[in-house]
């Protein structure tokens, strides 16, 4: 199972579909498109050392919020999710939602993606935090003493984007908006 699949299993697609009033297959499609967008946004932010340090700080803050199990939508802090979305995409969040929706072959709209991002962002960041901090604990002490670079977090995020969905969304559409991916 890929890391992307592991992350997808943590997303309560059925609950999200009910909350947003869409069929479950539409919610699942939207989630599969939105996850790479969030991860791609984090990867774009991690390309410079300041962004990488900021992201590492956010990951440390969110590391304890993941039990590794699917959560109910009612238990998700969507206000925190909105902050995460704002930090990841900044003023381009509406453009990102539109770009992600444009990749859809179905009923996934910009409005649906915009509503979905703050719901799944806390789950995505907690998952990435658990993966990243687990890697740091396994790293040799000499490596940990080295100055922080985007390599560690950048490599992890790149691995999560290794799925075809992630590469298509981030490389093709979001790359121009977020400054990463294909030029």
N, C-alpha and C positions, 0 to 999 in steps of 0.2 A: 504494500500500500504506500502511495506517495504521501509526502507531508501535506500536499494540497488536499488529498482525500481525507486525511486525518482531521484537518481543520474543517472541512466540509461536514464531517460527521458531528462536529460540535454545534453546528448551527441548527436551531430549532425551526426548520423550514415550515413544518405544519403550523406551529404557533404563529409564525410570521405571516403566513398566508391568511390565517383567520384574522389577525390584527389588521392587516392591510386590505382585507376584503378582496383577495385575488385567489384564483385557483392555485393549488399546491404546485403544479408543474410550472406555472408562471413565476411563482416565488422562488422555486428551485433554480430556474434559469437566471433570474435576477441575481440571486446569491452567487451563482457560479461566475457571473460577470463582475459583480461588485468586489468579491474577495481579491482578485488580482489587481483591481484598481487601487484598493487600499494598500496592498503590499507594494505595488508599483510606486505609489505616492511616497511611501516610507523609504523605498529604495532610492528614489530621486532625491529626497531630502538628505539621505545618508551619503550622498556623493561628495559633500564637502565636510571637513572635520567638525565645523560648528553644528551642522545638521546631524551628523552622526552622534556627537556628544549629547545633543538635545534628545535625540531618539533613544539613546541608551539610558538616559535619565528617565524618560517616560516608560521605557520597558521595565526598569527597576521598580518604578511606582506601581505598575500593573501586574507584576509577576505573581503576586499573591491572590489575584482575583480570578485565577483559573484553577478549577478542580480537575480539569481534564475530562469533564463530563458535560453532556448537553444540558443547557440551562433553559428555563422557561423564559419567554419574552418578558413576562411581568417582573422578573428578577434582574433584568438588564437595566443598567443606569444609562438611559438614552441621553440624559443631559451631559454625562461624561462622554458618551459617544459623539455627541455634537461637537464637543471641544476637540476630540480626537480628529474628527473630520475637518474641522477648521484648521487645526495644526498641520494636518497632512496636506490638504489641498489649498488652504488659504482662500484668496479671492476667486480662485478658479474652480471652486467646488461645483458651481452650477454648470460650468463648461464640461467638467469631468462627468457629471451625471448625464449630461446630454450625449457626450461621446460614448459612454458605456451603453446607454440605451440604444444608440445608433448601431451598435454591433448586434443587436437583437434580431432574431428572425421571427419573433412572436409578439406577444403583448407587453413586453417590458418597455415602460415609458420612462422619460426623464423624471417625472414626478415619483414614480415607483422607486427608482434608484435613489432619489433624494431622500425619500422616507426610509428606505432600507439601510443606507449607509450608517446613520447613528445607532441603529439597532445592532448591526453586526460588527461595527468598529471595536467595541470593547472586547468582544470575543476574539477577534483577529489579533488585537494588540496583546491580549493576555496569552494567546497561543504562541505568538512570536517571542514574547518575553520568556515564556517557559523554555522554548527551544534555545534562545540566545543565551540565557543565563545558565542553562544546563551545559552548553558548550564552554562557557567561561569557567565553570567549576571543573571541567575535565581538562582544561588547558594547563600546561606546566606553569609553575610560579613565575619563571623568568618572562614568559610571554605576557602574563597578566601585568607585570610591572612596566611593560612597554607602553608608550603613549597610545591613547585610543586612536583607532583609524577606522575608516569606513569598511576596510577589508572584512573584518569579522561579521559585522552586521550586514554589510553589503553582500557578502557571500551567502549568508543565511537567507536573506530576502531573495537573492537570485535563485537559490535552490527551490524556494517555495514557488517562484514564478516559472519553474521548469516545465510546468504543465503546458499543453498546447493552448488552453484557454488563457493562461497568464501571459504567454508570449504574444499571442494575437492581440489581446487587449492593450497590454502595456507597450509593446513594440510598435504597433501600428497606429493606435489612436491616441494614447495618453503620452507617448513619447514626446510629441511636439508641445503638448500642454505643460508637461511637468519637467521637461528638459532631459529626459532619459530615453532609453530605447532607440529605435531606428530614427535616423535623421532624414 
